[in-house]
Amino acid sequence: MADEQRDDATTGGGEPARPAQTVYRSRITGRIVSQAERIAAARARIVADEIRGIETEPWIVELAKQRA
């Protein structure tokens, strides 16, 4: 899964240049992960959990329901 980080770009006055946007990064490589990749990974996790016979966490199920 990916770690959640904030991208808080600010101008010299301390005011945000644009609204803060959540950026997700890979735990292994550190590269930025797109929303479509997060959704695909959540869907794959649900299938793997079904095969293992365990219950998937609700936030992963909600993520998988989103459109890519």
Secondary structure, DSSP 4 states (H G I P E B T S, - for coil): -EEEEEE--B-TTS-BSS--EEEEEETTT--B--HHHHHHHHHHHHHHHHHHT-PPPHHHHHHHHS--
